[in-house]
Amino acid sequence: MRVSTLSKKRTRCFEEIIKKKADYKEIIKRNMSVSESSWKQLFADSKTPDQWATEKPKKGAAQADWDKMWDDWSEDIKSLEDTPGKPKATEKHYSQLSPAQLQLAKAELALISDTAVELATLAQAQAQEPSSKLIKSTDIATEMKKLFLGNAEATLTTVANDQIFGASSSIINSGDTACTAEPANGKIKTLLAAMSCIYQGEQSCQAEDICFKGQTAANVWANGGAPNVAAAKEIAGKCTTDEHKQKTTYHTIRQALNTIARLVTTKSGSTYLGAFETSCNGQQANGRCIKWTNKKPHEIFTDPATPWLKDVQDLVEALEAREKHNNLVNERSKQLAVLAARARPLENPRSFAPEIAQTAQKAADRQGKGEQNKAYTCATHTANSTCTKK
């Protein structure tokens, strides 16, 4: 079963991407570096000016802006100054610019910073992620293993029936009882228990090789007996031999769940997975399967009696939301990188040469046009006492 192979993978794709990356922080810091001293002083403690404020100021910006940006602004000013009003010797952003160039840089940085904040805000606007125990786990591989074998320390060769089917598995005397999903005392809470119900052979040589050809003939689940742990180990080993290094994503897990959905059968209001005739007692005339009593096919994916299915379903829903959000963050990060690349060259006075020349030319043109208009007016209106002809 495809789900069993997921329990062996070292899944890393479930991590949430950090929303405020280096480019964003650099942009906000650069904008802070050219801010007026009166603005920077707002981050000093009002009673102890040589200490940093620990609370948001009541002035200088709207309260909503303080709430939104306080942490970022505080971090930036502290990275620029050792103490309030005392710049760090290593921080000399835009110090080589002339007053005219600095004014242009301020205007450009303000625009870049505002855009960066909007991009970061959009990236943070994440809808609430569906609840999932697995996606929150710091060791998801171990959690998946417990869903498969019932115990984090178990291996394919050492796993015991009490780990697979729960405590007191030795008293199981019916496949039908063991293979029916029950929330309280159900015996198919692990994936290997479910696989045993479906794939373990039956005595009397009846249709043995269900999972793979050549199952050991002696490894059978006797009629009216307990499950055969040797058969479970053999099945587990065969069903997890695929070492393909495919990245585990929302799509690959959804694919596995969809396969299960296609294989279930419904009769008299209950849902069955496996070979079903009249029950799941393991006998050829009845079936080798697992049963969800009074459950519709879509309901088995939310049934706590089979956590190996429910928890993976919860995971895929949360992972879908996270992958979509991470894709959005990645796109915003690319845009922030472009903005940071615009902010860095503004430190170089040469980057302003064309702008300064263009600004000066426009000013000269305006002044020349004004003098021309004045001369024309005086020439045609000599009676006006305010005009003096040269």
Stockholm file with secondary structure:
# STOCKHOLM 1.0

chainA/1-390         MRVSTLSKKRTRCFEEIIKKKADYKEIIKRNMSVSESSWKQLFADSKTPDQWATEKPKKGAAQADWDKMWDDWSEDIKSLEDTPGKPKATEKHYSQLSPAQLQLAKAELALISDTAVELATLAQAQAQEPSSKLIKSTDIATEMKKLFLGNAEATLTTVANDQIFGASSSIINSGDTACTAEPANGKIKTLLAAMSCIYQGEQSCQAEDICFKGQTAANVWANGGAPNVAAAKEIAGKCTTDEHKQKTTYHTIRQALNTIARLVTTKSGSTYLGAFETSCNGQQANGRCIKWTNKKPHEIFTDPATPWLKDVQDLVEALEAREKHNNLVNERSKQLAVLAARARPLENPRSFAPEIAQTAQKAADRQGKGEQNKAYTCATHTANSTCTKK
#=GR chainA/1-390 SS CHHHHHTTSCCCTTCCCCSSCHHHHHHHHHHHHTSCHHHHGGGBCSSSTTSBCSSCCSSSSCHHHHHHHHHHHHHHHHHHEEETTEECTTCCTTTTSCHHHHHHHHHHHHHHHHHHHHHHHHHHCCCCCCCCHHHHCSCHHHHHHHHHHSSTTCCTTTCCHHHHHCTTGGGCCCHHHHTBCCTTTCSCCSHHHHHHHHHCEETTTCSCCSSSTTCCTTCEECTTSCCCHHHHHHHHHHHTCCCCCCCCCHHHHHHHHHHHHHHEEEETTEEEEEEESSCCSSCTTTEEEEEETTCCGGGGGGCTTCHHHHHHHHHHHHHHHHHHHHHHHHHHHHHHHHHHHHHGGGGSGGGGHHHHHHHHHHHHHHHHHHHHHHHHHHHHCTTCTTCCCC
#=GC SS_cons         CHHHHHTTSCCCTTCCCCSSCHHHHHHHHHHHHTSCHHHHGGGBCSSSTTSBCSSCCSSSSCHHHHHHHHHHHHHHHHHHEEETTEECTTCCTTTTSCHHHHHHHHHHHHHHHHHHHHHHHHHHCCCCCCCCHHHHCSCHHHHHHHHHHSSTTCCTTTCCHHHHHCTTGGGCCCHHHHTBCCTTTCSCCSHHHHHHHHHCEETTTCSCCSSSTTCCTTCEECTTSCCCHHHHHHHHHHHTCCCCCCCCCHHHHHHHHHHHHHHEEEETTEEEEEEESSCCSSCTTTEEEEEETTCCGGGGGGCTTCHHHHHHHHHHHHHHHHHHHHHHHHHHHHHHHHHHHHHGGGGSGGGGHHHHHHHHHHHHHHHHHHHHHHHHHHHHCTTCTTCCCC
//
